[in-house]
Amino acid sequence: MLTRAASRLVARRPAGGFTLVELMTALAILAILLAMAAPGYRSWGANTQIRAAAGSVVQGLQAARAEAIKRNARVRFLLAGNHAWTVCTGADEACPEILDSGRTVEARSGGLSISSTIGIGTAVVFDAFGRMALPALPEGATHAAIDIAPAAGDVDIRPVRVVIELGGGVRTCEPGIRDGADPRACPA
């Protein structure tokens, strides 16, 4: 049995749980934190989508270059206007054999603008040595570029450029970085 002192301690212990004021305070703090985090989360999501699209384009270009070297023949990479790309044999308009294909973004997601110095719908052709054979670049140009950016301008979202060098190298860079010593900077 409980002694009188022990029974008084049991009787005086407050009931567990939260009061309505404590619960409302916690919900208000949570709402404020979520409101502060929402813009950053949206920018993070858009930047992730842009980088995924650039990664898809790089993957297609590298697959075309590798196939050209492996087959000892010209292989074509075509970036279509519907955010899809195709790798096929042959340097002409006809694609006798499709080797690979992919999408830069999911069909349900929009909001990306893809532009190119070579023009969307223009093929990048790699020769048997893995060098860029087509398109013919202007005099003095050392690379072609594909820019991937948000469709609507937003300061917090960083565009990405995929650079295809004459020697066949493919890499991504950030056109907003002006410091030439930064490895993320794009070539001039």
N, C-alpha and C positions, 0 to 999 in steps of 0.2 A: 504494500500500500504506500501511497504517497504521504509524505509528511506535510504539515501545514505550509512550511516555507516553499517546498517544491510545488505544491498545488497552486500557490500564489504566483510563482514564476510561470507556470503553464498557463494560468488564467490571464496573465498580463501580456503575454506574447502577442504581438499584432498579427492579424490575418495576412497571409501571403497574397501577392498580386500587385497590380498597379492601380493607382487612382486615375480617374478620368483626366485630371490636369496633367499628370505625368505622361500619360499616353498621348495626349494632344501636343504636348511640348516635343516629344520624340518624333511625332509625325511631321510637325512643322520644321524641325531641324533636317529631317530626311528630305522633305520637299525642297528646301533651300539648297541643299547639297546637290540634288538631282538637277535643279534648274541651273546651277553653276557648271555642272559637268556636261550638259546636253550639247552646247556648241562645240566643245572639244571632241566629243564622241562623233558628231556629224563630220567634222573635218578629218578625224582619224579614219572613219569609214570611207570617205571619198578618196583620201590619199591611198588607202589600201586597194581600192578598186582601180585606181590609175596604175599603181605598181603591178598589180596582177595583169592588167591589160598589156603593159609594157613587157612583162615577163613572157606572156603568151607570144607576142610578136618576136621577141628575141629567140624563143624556142623554135618558132617556125623558120626564122632566118638561119639559125644554126643547123637545123635539120636539112634545109635546102643545101647549104654549103657542104655539109658532111656527105650528103647523097651525091653531090657533084664530084667530090673527090673519090668517093667509093666507086661510082659508076664510070669515072673518067669521061664524063659527058656534061653537057650543060643541063642545069636544073633551075627551074623557075619558082620564085616565091611571088605570089600575087595577094595583095591586101585589097579586099573588095570594100565597097562603100557601106556594106551592111555589117561591119565589124567582124568579118570572117576572113580567114586567110587560107590559101591552098598552096601546097608544094607539089609540083608535077614535073615530069620530064619534058624536054624540048624547050627551045627558046622562042618558038613562034606562038601565035595566038591559040592554036589548038593544044590541048593537054592530052597527049596519047595515054598517059598513065598518071593517075593521081597517087602520090606517095604518102601524103599526110595532109591533114586539114585541122582547123581549129577555129575558135572564136576568141576575140579579144575581151569581150564582156558577155555576161549572160544575156540571153534574149530579153528577159524581163526587166533588166536594169538599163537605164539610159543615162543621160547626163554626161557622156563623154564625147569629146570632140577629137577626132583623129585626122590629122592633116600631114602632108608630106611634101618635101622639096621635089620629089619625083612625081607627085600626083597620085591620088588614090585611084586604083584601077591600073596603074602602071606596074609592070613586073620588075622585080629585081632578079637578074639572071646571074648565076655563079658558073664560072667555067670549070674545066677539069682540074685546075690548080687551086680552086676555092676562092679565086679572085672575083670581084664584081665585074662582069662583062657588060651588062646593061643595067640601067639606062646610061646613055652617054651623058656625062656630067659637063657642065659649062667649063670653059677654059680656066684652069687654075683651081678648080674645086677638088677637094681631097676626100669628100664624103657625101653621102646622101643621108637624109634624116627623116624620121617619122616622129611627129609630135603628138603626144597624148596629154590632153588637158581637160579640165571640167568644161562642160558646155556653157555654163554661166560663170562669169568671173567671180572668184572668191579669193580673198587675200590669204586665207589660211590653207588653201589647197595648192600643192606644188605640182606643176606639170612635169612630165618626164619626156625626154627625147631619146629615141633609139637611133644610134649612129651606125651607119654601114660604111666602112672605109673601103677605099679602092682595093686594098690587099685582101679584103674579105672579112676583116675583123668586125665583130658586132659588139656594141656595148651600150649601156644606158648612161645618161647624164642628166643633170638638172640645169635647164637653160637660165634659171634665175640666179645662178651663182656666177659672179663676175671675176672672182679671184682665180687667175690662171694656175696658181700653185695648188689649188684644191683639186683632189682627184675626182670629185663629183662634177666639176665644171665641164661644160661642153667645149669642143674645139671651135676655134674661130672660123 
